Amino acid sequence: MPATRKVVPRKRAQLSNEDSEPESLHSDALDDLPPKKRTRSSNSKSSSPSKPKSTRRKRKAKEDDVKDEEDVDGSDIDLKEGQQVVGRVVQAPKSGWGPPGQVSQNTLDFLAQLKDPACNDREWFKLHEPVYRRVEKEFKDFIEAFTNMLTDVDSQIPPLPPKDVIHRIYRDVRFSNDKTPYKKGLSASFSRSGRKGIFAFFKPGNESVIAAGAWCPAKNELATLRNHLLHSTPAAKTLHTILASKAFTTHFGPPRPHPHGDRQNVFGHEDELKVAPKGVDKNHKDIALLKCRSLAVSCRFTDAQVVAPGSEFMDTLRGVTGVMTPFVHCLNDLMTLPADDSSDEENEEDYTGGPEEDKSEDGD
């Protein structure tokens, strides 16, 4: 037998019982058979060597299968006390990845597996870590290209490296009833500071999104923004102009609440108030905006758009971010620049509410 062949005795016995060939045709027994005399018979010359060779090839194939099974099971691994084989490490595909700046189907396929509770598990993730690391590298290359494009569109965005804008795939489960350890998508956010800015999220199933705005701003920021709306400052008028512009409505819908409460323009977020904020007239002309706690818009993409070849997807993102940028700049002004002094004096009587006080007005 070749020196490289390794068969566990237990497995050998099992195979021999299953084999229907006589014992004399076993590959080990053949080595001990006495040499046969040559005969001039044409029948014996043509038939005698064929059957042992065929049987030997069959036996070798079975023994190779046993060796493959042992490798999968890890029975030939020298384990220390307390160690056990939990599975086989899955390597990343060698083909199917996109060039830098593109997202491939391999990445979406890996993320799709995380939707399965059996795969969104630490042991499964550990065995597939080589695949995740390759997915992570592709996403970093994409975010680097996206950052270069975004800094051209928005001069206020600093050119940070991917590691500073990409979010971790690990979920914070400390205060959550859902103990699923991993997120089901990859994401990154870009802003001049804080939570105001542009957010990109990639998730299979036609759920990839790019969004921009302010999500749950701090109490003082929200109060400042509402002061601008209450007193119709120039910044508030600029916001109205942006929300009603043709480019903005083409991507995000008309500047009014959806009749069924769906997402439209900046309206329809889950944290939107049901009634007017405390101290605000319910008949105010901007009551729809004053009810908003978050002011943000989003654009969804299909999987086919995300994995489109060449620069097609990046060009689409450039067009959307170009529309989002004036909106983000306007929000930054509304939340950081105070209204005029007279407005501040009136605000002490007219409006003192914030996110914490508004909760009592939700009626949820």
C-alpha positions as CSV (number, residue, x, y, z in Angstrom):
1,M,0.0,0.0,0.0
2,P,1.2,3.6,-0.6
3,A,2.9,5.2,2.4
4,T,0.5,8.2,2.2
5,R,-2.6,6.2,2.7
6,K,-4.2,6.4,6.2
7,V,-7.2,4.2,7.2
8,V,-8.6,3.9,10.7
9,P,-9.0,0.2,11.6
10,R,-12.6,0.7,12.7
11,K,-13.4,2.2,9.3
12,R,-11.5,-0.6,7.5
13,A,-13.6,-3.3,9.2
14,Q,-16.7,-1.5,8.3
15,L,-15.8,-1.4,4.7
16,S,-14.8,-5.0,4.5
17,N,-18.2,-6.1,5.8
18,E,-19.9,-4.0,3.2
19,D,-17.8,-5.2,0.3
20,S,-19.2,-8.1,-1.6
21,E,-15.9,-9.2,-3.3
22,P,-14.1,-12.3,-2.0
23,E,-11.3,-12.0,0.6
24,S,-8.7,-13.1,-2.0
25,L,-9.4,-9.9,-4.0
26,H,-8.7,-7.6,-1.1
27,S,-5.9,-5.1,-2.1
28,D,-3.7,-6.3,0.9
29,A,-4.3,-10.0,0.1
30,L,-3.3,-9.5,-3.6
31,D,0.2,-8.5,-2.5
32,D,0.7,-11.9,-0.9
33,L,-0.7,-14.0,-3.7
34,P,1.9,-16.3,-5.4
35,P,2.7,-15.4,-9.0
36,K,0.5,-17.1,-11.5
37,K,1.9,-19.1,-14.4
38,R,1.7,-17.6,-17.8
39,T,-0.6,-19.5,-20.2
40,R,-0.9,-19.1,-23.9
41,S,-4.7,-19.2,-23.7
42,S,-6.1,-16.1,-25.3
43,N,-9.0,-16.1,-22.8
44,S,-6.8,-16.2,-19.7
45,K,-4.4,-13.7,-21.2
46,S,-7.2,-11.1,-21.7
47,S,-9.4,-11.8,-18.7
48,S,-7.1,-12.7,-15.8
49,P,-5.4,-9.3,-15.1
50,S,-8.5,-7.2,-15.7
51,K,-10.5,-8.3,-12.7
52,P,-7.8,-7.7,-10.0
53,K,-7.0,-4.3,-11.5
54,S,-10.6,-3.3,-11.5
55,T,-11.1,-4.5,-7.9
56,R,-7.9,-2.8,-6.8
57,R,-9.0,0.6,-8.2
58,K,-12.4,0.1,-6.5
59,R,-10.8,-0.7,-3.2
60,K,-8.5,2.4,-3.5
61,A,-11.4,4.7,-4.2
62,K,-13.3,3.4,-1.2
63,E,-10.2,3.9,1.1
64,D,-9.7,7.4,-0.3
65,D,-13.3,8.2,0.6
66,V,-12.7,6.9,4.1
67,K,-9.7,9.2,4.3
68,D,-11.8,12.2,3.1
69,E,-14.4,11.4,5.8
70,E,-11.7,11.3,8.5
71,D,-10.4,14.7,7.4
72,V,-13.9,16.2,7.6
73,D,-14.6,14.6,11.0
74,G,-11.2,15.7,12.3
75,S,-10.5,12.1,13.6
76,D,-6.9,12.4,12.6
77,I,-6.3,15.7,14.5
78,D,-4.3,15.4,17.6
79,L,-6.6,17.0,20.2
80,K,-5.6,18.0,23.7
81,E,-7.6,17.2,26.8
82,G,-10.9,19.2,26.8
83,Q,-10.7,20.1,23.1
84,Q,-13.2,19.0,20.5
85,V,-13.8,19.5,16.8
86,V,-16.8,21.8,16.2
87,G,-16.7,22.1,12.4
88,R,-14.6,22.8,9.4
89,V,-13.4,26.3,8.5
90,V,-14.9,27.6,5.3
91,Q,-12.5,29.5,3.0
92,A,-13.6,32.5,1.0
93,P,-14.5,32.0,-2.7
94,K,-11.5,32.5,-5.0
95,S,-13.6,34.1,-7.7
96,G,-16.7,36.4,-8.0
97,W,-15.3,39.4,-6.2
98,G,-15.6,42.9,-7.6
99,P,-12.8,45.3,-8.3
100,P,-12.1,48.0,-5.7
101,G,-15.0,50.4,-5.5
102,Q,-17.7,47.8,-6.2
103,V,-19.8,45.4,-4.2
104,S,-20.1,41.8,-5.4
105,Q,-22.8,39.2,-5.1
106,N,-20.4,37.3,-2.8
107,T,-20.8,40.0,-0.2
108,L,-24.6,40.0,-0.5
109,D,-24.7,36.2,-0.3
110,F,-22.7,36.2,2.9
111,L,-25.0,38.9,4.5
112,A,-28.0,36.9,3.3
113,Q,-26.8,34.0,5.4
114,L,-26.8,36.1,8.5
115,K,-30.6,36.5,8.2
116,D,-30.8,32.8,9.1
117,P,-30.8,32.4,12.9
118,A,-28.8,29.2,12.5
119,C,-26.0,31.2,10.8
120,N,-26.2,34.3,12.9
121,D,-24.3,32.5,15.6
122,R,-20.8,32.9,17.0
123,E,-19.7,29.3,16.2
124,W,-20.9,29.5,12.6
125,F,-19.4,33.0,12.2
126,K,-16.0,31.7,13.6
127,L,-16.0,28.9,11.0
128,H,-16.8,31.4,8.2
129,E,-14.4,34.1,9.4
130,P,-12.2,33.8,6.3
131,V,-15.3,34.6,4.2
132,Y,-16.2,37.6,6.4
133,R,-12.7,39.0,6.3
134,R,-12.8,39.0,2.5
135,V,-16.2,40.6,2.5
136,E,-14.9,43.2,5.0
137,K,-12.0,44.0,2.7
138,E,-14.3,44.5,-0.3
139,F,-16.6,46.8,1.7
140,K,-13.6,48.9,2.9
141,D,-12.4,49.3,-0.7
142,F,-15.9,50.4,-1.6
143,I,-16.2,52.9,1.2
144,E,-12.8,54.4,0.3
145,A,-14.1,55.0,-3.2
146,F,-17.4,56.3,-1.9
147,T,-15.6,58.7,0.5
148,N,-13.5,60.1,-2.4
149,M,-16.7,60.7,-4.4
150,L,-18.5,62.2,-1.4
151,T,-15.8,64.7,-0.5
152,D,-16.0,65.9,-4.1
153,V,-19.7,66.5,-3.7
154,D,-19.7,67.8,-0.2
155,S,-16.7,70.0,0.9
156,Q,-17.8,69.8,4.5
157,I,-17.1,66.0,4.7
158,P,-13.6,65.2,5.9
159,P,-11.7,62.5,4.0
160,L,-11.4,60.0,6.8
161,P,-10.1,56.4,6.3
162,P,-12.7,53.6,6.1
163,K,-12.0,52.3,9.6
164,D,-13.2,55.6,11.0
165,V,-16.6,55.6,9.3
166,I,-17.5,51.9,9.0
167,H,-19.7,50.5,11.8
168,R,-18.9,47.3,13.5
169,I,-20.9,44.2,12.4
170,Y,-21.2,43.1,16.1
171,R,-24.5,44.1,17.8
172,D,-24.7,45.6,21.2
173,V,-27.0,43.2,22.9
174,R,-26.5,44.4,26.5
175,F,-29.9,46.1,26.8
176,S,-31.7,44.2,24.0
177,N,-34.1,41.3,24.2
178,D,-32.8,40.2,20.8
179,K,-29.4,38.5,21.5
180,T,-28.6,38.0,17.9
181,P,-24.8,38.7,17.9
182,Y,-24.3,40.1,14.4
183,K,-26.0,42.7,12.2
184,K,-27.5,41.6,8.9
185,G,-25.9,44.3,6.9
186,L,-22.8,46.6,6.5
187,S,-23.0,50.3,7.1
188,A,-21.0,53.5,7.4
189,S,-21.8,57.1,8.2
190,F,-20.3,60.4,7.1
191,S,-20.7,63.8,8.6
192,R,-18.7,66.9,9.6
193,S,-19.5,65.9,13.2
194,G,-22.1,64.1,15.3
195,R,-25.1,62.3,13.9
196,K,-26.0,64.8,11.2
197,G,-24.8,63.6,7.8
198,I,-25.1,60.9,5.3
199,F,-25.6,57.2,6.2
200,A,-25.0,54.3,3.8
201,F,-26.4,50.8,4.6
202,F,-26.0,47.7,2.5
203,K,-28.3,44.7,3.1
204,P,-29.4,41.9,0.7
205,G,-33.0,41.5,-0.3
206,N,-33.3,44.9,-2.1
207,E,-32.9,46.7,1.3
208,S,-29.7,48.7,0.7
209,V,-30.2,52.3,1.6
210,I,-28.5,55.7,1.5
211,A,-30.0,58.2,3.9
212,A,-29.3,61.8,5.1
213,G,-30.5,64.1,7.8
214,A,-30.7,64.2,11.6
215,W,-32.0,61.2,13.6
216,C,-33.2,62.0,17.1
217,P,-31.2,65.2,17.6
218,A,-30.4,66.3,21.1
219,K,-32.9,68.4,23.1
220,N,-31.2,71.7,22.5
221,E,-30.6,71.0,18.8
222,L,-34.3,70.1,18.3
223,A,-35.5,73.2,20.2
224,T,-33.2,75.4,18.1
225,L,-34.6,73.9,14.9
226,R,-38.2,74.4,16.0
227,N,-37.5,78.0,17.0
228,H,-36.4,78.7,13.4
229,L,-39.6,77.1,12.1
230,L,-41.8,78.9,14.6
231,H,-40.5,82.3,13.6
232,S,-39.9,81.7,9.9
233,T,-36.3,82.6,9.9
234,P,-34.3,82.7,6.6
235,A,-32.8,79.3,7.4
236,A,-36.4,77.9,7.8
237,K,-37.4,79.4,4.5
238,T,-34.3,77.8,2.9
239,L,-35.4,74.4,4.3
240,H,-38.9,74.8,2.7
241,T,-37.3,75.7,-0.6
242,I,-35.0,72.6,-0.6
243,L,-37.8,70.2,0.4
244,A,-40.1,71.5,-2.4
245,S,-37.4,71.6,-5.1
246,K,-37.9,69.4,-8.2
247,A,-34.7,67.3,-7.6
248,F,-35.6,66.7,-4.0
249,T,-39.2,65.6,-4.7
250,T,-38.1,63.4,-7.6
251,H,-36.0,61.3,-5.2
252,F,-37.9,61.6,-1.9
253,G,-41.5,62.6,-2.7
254,P,-43.7,65.7,-2.2
255,P,-43.0,67.9,0.9
256,R,-46.1,66.8,3.0
257,P,-47.0,63.9,5.1
258,H,-48.3,60.8,3.4
259,P,-52.0,60.3,3.7
260,H,-51.5,56.8,5.1
261,G,-48.5,57.7,7.4
262,D,-45.9,56.1,5.1
263,R,-42.4,57.5,4.6
264,Q,-42.4,60.5,2.3
265,N,-39.9,63.3,2.1
266,V,-38.9,64.0,5.7
267,F,-42.2,62.8,7.1
268,G,-43.4,59.4,8.4
269,H,-40.6,58.5,10.9
270,E,-41.6,56.3,13.8
271,D,-40.7,59.0,16.4
272,E,-43.0,61.6,14.8
273,L,-45.4,63.2,17.2
274,K,-49.2,62.6,17.0
275,V,-50.1,66.0,18.3
276,A,-48.5,69.4,18.4
277,P,-45.4,69.9,20.6
278,K,-46.1,71.5,24.0
279,G,-46.6,75.2,23.7
280,V,-47.1,75.2,19.9
281,D,-50.4,76.1,18.2
282,K,-51.8,73.1,16.4
283,N,-52.8,75.3,13.5
284,H,-49.3,76.7,12.9
285,K,-48.5,76.7,9.2
286,D,-45.4,74.4,9.8
287,I,-47.1,72.1,12.2
288,A,-46.2,69.0,10.1
289,L,-42.5,69.9,10.4
290,L,-42.8,70.9,14.0
291,K,-44.1,67.4,14.9
292,C,-41.0,65.8,13.5
293,R,-38.3,64.7,15.9
294,S,-36.1,63.3,13.1
295,L,-35.6,65.1,9.8
296,A,-34.1,62.6,7.4
297,V,-34.7,61.2,3.9
298,S,-33.6,57.9,2.3
299,C,-33.3,56.2,-1.0
300,R,-33.5,52.5,-1.4
301,F,-31.6,50.3,-4.0
302,T,-32.2,46.9,-5.4
303,D,-29.5,44.2,-5.3
304,A,-29.1,44.4,-9.0
305,Q,-28.3,48.1,-8.7
306,V,-25.8,47.5,-5.9
307,V,-23.8,44.8,-7.9
308,A,-24.0,46.6,-11.2
309,P,-20.7,46.5,-13.1
310,G,-18.4,49.4,-13.6
311,S,-19.1,52.8,-12.1
312,E,-22.9,52.6,-12.6
313,F,-23.8,52.3,-8.9
314,M,-21.3,54.9,-7.8
315,D,-22.6,57.3,-10.4
316,T,-26.1,56.8,-9.0
317,L,-24.9,57.5,-5.5
318,R,-23.2,60.6,-6.7
319,G,-26.5,61.9,-8.1
320,V,-28.4,61.2,-4.9
321,T,-25.8,62.6,-2.5
322,G,-25.7,65.8,-4.7
323,V,-29.4,66.3,-3.9
324,M,-28.9,65.4,-0.2
325,T,-26.0,67.8,0.4
326,P,-27.9,71.1,0.5
327,F,-30.4,69.5,2.8
328,V,-27.7,68.4,5.3
329,H,-26.0,71.8,5.2
330,C,-29.4,73.5,6.0
331,L,-30.0,71.2,8.9
332,N,-26.6,72.0,10.3
333,D,-27.5,75.7,10.3
334,L,-30.9,75.2,11.8
335,M,-29.6,73.2,14.7
336,T,-26.4,75.1,15.4
337,L,-27.2,78.8,14.6
338,P,-29.7,80.3,17.1
339,A,-32.6,82.4,15.9
340,D,-32.4,86.2,16.4
341,D,-32.6,87.7,19.9
342,S,-36.2,88.6,19.6
343,S,-37.1,85.1,18.7
344,D,-35.2,83.7,21.7
345,E,-37.1,86.0,24.0
346,E,-40.5,85.0,22.6
347,N,-39.4,81.3,22.7
348,E,-39.1,81.5,26.5
349,E,-42.9,81.9,26.6
350,D,-44.0,80.2,23.4
351,Y,-41.9,77.0,23.4
352,T,-39.8,75.2,25.9
353,G,-40.5,71.6,24.8
354,G,-37.9,69.1,23.8
355,P,-37.7,65.4,23.0
356,E,-38.1,64.3,26.7
357,E,-41.1,66.6,27.3
358,D,-42.7,65.6,24.0
359,K,-43.0,62.0,25.0
360,S,-46.0,62.9,27.2
361,E,-47.7,64.4,24.2
362,D,-47.3,61.4,21.9
363,G,-50.4,59.6,22.9
364,D,-48.7,56.3,22.0
